[in-house]
């Protein structure tokens, strides 16, 4: 499966798909510092490209991708941003237009879990549907997908000529019932039991144990400030802990220890916080592999809500039957 990664950042999605056996033929990104990190860690090319101003869709078509993946920047409607739809939100429809013009067999779009609340999502869906894609949408909690971090992300999978919701059984099949904790993921290799993660305001807790999933790794990382007096839900006292280092934060994003991060701390913190956790991308990529390899076969899975078996024949229809 030949893959193009758009808005690739430093490569979280690329590495996850590569780990799952996909061939990344090229990545596209417009942030020089992220491109530099990407080039240090991958053998395939990455192109500096303003994806909001595509002059020729053949730039992508000539690479003959089977699947295009990408996470259009979402700051203008993320919980960490202004909660408004401005310039960056338009990159979502720019991504949709690339898909509609290149027409790969499959695509995967990743974004913040709130995106479905915004009109930009509806516009993008219209573009995908008009281009002939069957769509499957799912919000995933990374801690239930092999990542020691409670981070919710939205994924939209499309298949040209496919059926809506066809992918759902495959992405739900391997979701864990128990969240992953840092201790389970790292063992005792971190050398700490508690750590500080800067809250958005001091009404929220800032100190966490490695025996619970990490909160979302954001682009902001600060040491324990003198003004932080503690929170009733903190697992340790402020004077007993430290913030995670930049590299430790990349581990929480499930980048491997041999992944090269070089550059200014500010840029590295931002690109690590923006990245799709590698193991989350790998989880989705493995589900796509399973979906493609089982096309036309009968697949059975349990619905949690009412404990019924759903029998799905991909080339036919859904049928719900009692156990």
C-alpha positions in Angstrom: 0.0 0.0 0.0 1.6 3.2 -1.2 0.9 6.1 1.2 1.2 9.9 1.0 1.2 11.8 4.3 -0.1 15.4 4.1 0.5 17.9 6.9 3.0 15.3 8.2 4.6 17.4 10.9 7.6 15.6 12.4 6.2 12.2 11.4 3.9 10.5 14.0 1.4 9.3 11.5 4.1 8.3 9.0 6.0 6.2 11.5 2.8 4.5 12.8 1.8 3.5 9.2 5.4 2.5 8.4 5.4 0.3 11.5 2.2 -1.4 10.3 3.8 -2.3 6.9 2.7 0.5 4.7 5.1 2.1 2.2 5.3 5.9 2.7 6.3 7.2 -0.7 6.3 10.9 0.2 5.3 13.4 2.9 4.2 17.0 2.5 4.7 19.8 5.1 5.2 23.5 5.2 6.9 24.0 8.5 10.7 24.1 8.0 11.6 22.9 11.5 9.3 19.9 11.3 10.6 19.0 7.8 14.1 19.0 9.2 13.2 16.5 12.0 11.3 14.4 9.5 14.3 14.1 7.2 16.5 13.0 10.0 14.2 10.0 10.7 12.9 8.7 7.4 14.5 7.5 4.1 11.6 8.6 1.8 11.3 12.2 0.6 9.4 15.0 2.3 8.4 18.1 0.3 8.0 21.6 1.5 4.6 22.4 0.2 1.8 25.0 1.0 -1.2 22.7 0.9 -3.5 25.7 1.1 -2.4 26.7 -2.4 -2.3 23.6 -4.6 -1.5 24.6 -8.2 -1.4 21.1 -9.7 -3.0 18.0 -8.2 -0.7 16.0 -10.3 2.0 16.7 -7.8 0.2 14.0 -5.7 -1.4 11.9 -8.5 2.0 11.1 -10.1 3.0 9.3 -6.9 0.2 6.7 -7.4 -0.9 6.6 -3.8 -3.3 3.8 -2.7 -4.1 5.8 0.4 -3.6 9.4 1.5 -3.3 10.2 5.2 -3.2 13.5 7.0 -4.1 15.7 9.9 -4.9 19.2 8.7 -3.9 21.8 11.4 -6.7 22.4 13.8 -5.7 25.2 16.1 -8.6 27.4 15.2 -11.2 25.0 16.5 -9.3 22.9 19.1 -9.9 23.1 22.8 -6.4 24.7 23.1 -7.2 27.4 20.5 -9.6 30.1 19.9 -12.7 27.9 19.3 -13.3 29.8 16.0 -13.2 28.7 12.4 -10.6 30.8 10.7 -7.7 30.3 8.3 -6.4 27.0 9.6 -9.9 25.5 9.5 -9.9 26.0 5.8 -7.1 23.5 5.6 -9.6 20.8 6.3 -11.5 21.6 3.1 -8.1 22.0 1.3 -7.3 18.4 2.4 -10.8 17.2 1.2 -10.2 18.9 -2.2 -6.9 17.1 -2.6 -8.6 13.8 -2.0 -11.5 14.6 -4.4 -9.1 15.5 -7.2 -6.5 12.8 -6.7 -9.0 10.1 -5.9 -6.9 7.5 -4.0 -8.7 4.2 -3.2 -8.6 5.1 0.5 -7.9 8.1 2.7 -7.6 8.8 6.4 -8.1 12.2 8.0 -7.2 12.8 11.6 -8.3 15.8 13.7 -9.5 17.1 17.1 -12.5 15.3 18.6 -14.6 18.4 18.5 -14.4 18.9 14.7 -17.8 17.4 14.0 -19.3 20.5 15.8 -18.1 22.8 13.1 -19.4 23.6 9.7 -16.0 23.0 8.1 -16.5 19.3 8.8 -19.8 19.3 7.0 -18.2 21.0 4.0 -15.4 18.5 3.9 -17.9 15.6 4.1 -19.9 17.1 1.2 -16.7 17.1 -0.8 -15.8 13.5 0.0 -19.3 12.3 -0.7 -19.5 14.1 -4.0 -16.2 12.5 -5.0 -17.8 9.0 -4.3 -16.3 8.0 -0.9 -18.0 5.9 1.7 -17.1 7.3 5.1 -16.5 5.9 8.5 -16.0 8.3 11.5 -14.7 7.3 14.9 -13.3 9.2 17.9 -10.6 7.2 19.6 -9.1 7.5 23.1 -5.4 6.9 22.6 -5.1 5.3 26.1 -7.3 2.4 24.8 -5.2 2.0 21.7 -1.7 1.3 23.2 -0.7 4.8 24.2 -0.1 5.8 27.9 -2.0 9.1 27.4 -5.7 10.0 27.5 -5.9 11.8 24.3 -9.1 11.8 22.2 -8.7 12.2 18.4 -11.1 12.0 15.5 -10.5 9.8 12.5 -12.4 9.8 9.2 -11.7 6.8 6.9 -12.9 6.9 3.3 -13.1 4.3 0.6 -13.7 5.2 -3.0 -16.9 3.5 -4.0 -17.2 2.0 -0.5 -20.1 2.0 2.0 -20.6 4.3 5.0 -19.5 2.8 8.4 -17.9 -0.2 6.7 -14.7 0.3 8.6 -16.2 0.7 12.1 -16.2 -3.0 13.1 -12.5 -3.2 12.2 -11.4 -0.1 14.2 -13.5 -1.1 17.2 -12.3 -4.7 17.2 -9.0 -4.2 19.1 -10.0 -1.3 21.4 -8.9 -2.1 24.9 -11.3 -2.1 27.8 -8.5 -0.9 30.1 -6.5 2.3 29.6 -2.8 2.1 29.2 -0.7 3.8 32.0 2.9 5.1 31.8 4.0 2.4 34.2 2.6 -0.3 32.0 4.2 1.2 28.9 7.6 2.3 30.4 8.0 0.1 33.4 10.2 1.9 35.9 12.5 3.3 33.1 11.4 6.9 33.6 12.8 7.0 37.1 9.9 8.9 38.5 6.5 8.1 40.1 4.8 11.5 39.7 5.3 14.5 37.3 4.0 18.0 36.7 1.9 18.9 33.6 1.1 22.6 33.4 -2.7 23.1 33.7 -4.6 25.7 31.6 -5.6 27.3 34.9 -4.9 26.6 38.6 -8.4 25.4 39.2 -7.2 22.2 37.5 -4.8 19.7 38.8 -1.2 19.7 37.6 0.4 16.6 39.2 -0.1 13.1 37.9 1.0 9.6 38.8 2.5 7.1 36.3 -0.2 4.7 37.4 -2.9 6.6 35.5 -3.0 7.6 31.8 -1.2 10.8 31.1 -3.4 13.8 30.2 -3.0 15.1 26.7 0.5 16.1 25.8 0.1 19.7 24.5 2.5 22.1 22.8 3.1 23.8 26.2 5.6 22.5 28.7 6.6 24.5 31.7 8.4 23.7 35.0 6.5 23.8 38.2 5.8 27.6 38.8 6.1 29.2 42.1 2.4 30.2 41.9 1.2 26.6 41.7 0.1 25.7 45.3 -1.3 22.3 44.5 -4.7 20.8 43.8 -6.8 18.5 45.9 -6.6 15.8 43.2 -2.8 16.0 42.8 -0.9 12.8 43.5 2.1 14.4 45.1 3.2 17.8 46.4 4.6 20.5 44.0 8.0 20.5 45.7 8.3 16.8 45.1 7.9 16.7 41.4 9.2 18.1 38.1 7.9 18.5 34.6 8.6 16.0 31.9 11.6 16.8 29.7 11.0 17.4 26.0 12.3 14.0 25.1 10.2 12.3 27.8 7.2 14.0 26.3 8.0 12.4 23.0 8.1 9.0 24.7 4.6 9.7 26.0 3.6 10.3 22.4 5.1 6.9 21.8 8.0 8.0 19.6 10.8 5.5 20.0 14.0 6.4 21.8 16.0 6.3 18.6 13.8 9.0 17.0 16.0 12.1 16.5 14.7 15.4 17.9 17.1 18.3 17.3 16.4 22.0 17.3 15.0 24.7 19.6 13.1 23.6 22.6 10.1 25.7 21.7 9.8 24.2 18.2 10.3 20.7 19.5 7.7 21.1 22.2 5.2 22.3 19.7 5.8 19.6 17.1 5.7 16.9 19.7 2.5 18.2 21.1 1.0 18.5 17.7 2.0 15.0 16.6 -0.4 12.0 16.3 0.9 9.4 18.8 2.9 6.8 16.9 1.1 3.9 18.5 -2.3 5.4 17.8 -1.5 5.8 14.2 -0.2 2.3 14.1 -3.4 1.1 15.7 -5.5 2.7 13.0 -3.1 1.5 10.3 -3.4 -2.1 11.5 -7.2 -1.8 11.4 -7.0 -0.6 7.8 -4.8 -3.5 6.9 -7.3 -5.9 8.5 -10.2 -4.2 6.7 -8.5 -4.4 3.3 -7.4 -8.0 3.8 -10.9 -9.1 4.8 -12.8 -7.4 2.0 -15.7 -9.6 0.9 -15.5 -11.8 4.0 -18.0 -12.1 6.9 -16.8 -10.4 10.0 -18.5 -10.7 13.4 -18.1 -8.5 16.4 -19.9 -7.8 19.7 -21.8 -4.6 20.2 -21.1 -3.3 23.7 -24.5 -1.5 24.1 -26.8 -4.5 23.8 -24.5 -7.5 23.6 -25.7 -8.5 20.1 -23.5 -9.9 17.4 -23.3 -7.8 14.2 -22.6 -9.8 11.1 -21.2 -7.7 8.4 -20.5 -8.8 4.8 -18.5 -5.9 3.4 -19.8 -6.3 -0.2 -23.4 -6.7 1.0 -25.0 -5.2 4.1 -25.2 -5.1 7.9 -27.4 -7.7 9.6 -28.0 -7.6 13.4 -28.9 -10.9 15.0 -29.4 -11.9 18.7 -26.9 -14.2 20.4 
